[in-house]
Amino acid sequence: MVVMAPKDEAELRNMLFTATQYKKGPIAMRYPRGEAIGVPVGEFEKIEIGKAEVVREGKDIAILAIGNMVIYSEQAAEKLAEKGIDAEVVNMRFVKPLDRELLFDIFSKFKKILTVEDNTIIGGFGSAISEFAEQHSYKNEILIHGLPDKFIEHGKPNELHEMLKLDAKGIAEVAEEFLKKEVKV
């Protein structure tokens, strides 16, 4: 099974196109409610199943984002850059299968890895990244940032993102605090 989440409306179109071409099994797509961000859309392009994309290179922390959290993570990286923190941002695209080749590279380069999703932190994308790390004996610090395992009141997406620190400002704050945190042994 393939599980994917687009970062914007152009990628949504391309993922739908990819899904129509895929013949090896079911595909699930998770997309957010609310308004589109207004990126230009071009011709349909097939996306390689299981391949993520680095949208911003960095050296201090890796932010692995899925779905609409990619745009917020890019904006958070800009805020972090203002404070001298160089964050790499990866549009993971796929919850399943994960881009193992890219993850091997990320885990070899970064001590701290922040996952960002607008899904529950229990059994979601971040959990899959943690399982990958465990399966390959990585000891990197991983912080899973997403929806807490409790009832969330209804509201406009931007208001909820701000409340849960899933907007650009909140993600930057979470990343900065994570970088300051020392490992407990």
Buried (B, 14 or more C-beta within 10 A) or exposed (E): EBBBBBBBBBBBBBBBBBBEEEEEEEBEBBBBEEEEEEEEBEEEEEBEBBEBBBBBEBEBBBBBBBBBBBBBBBBBBEBBBEEEBEBBBBBBBBBBBBBEEBBEBBBEEBEBBBBBBBBBBEEBBBBBBBEBBEEEEBEBBBBBBBBEEEEEEEEEBEEBBBEBBBBBBBBBBBBBEBBEEEEEE
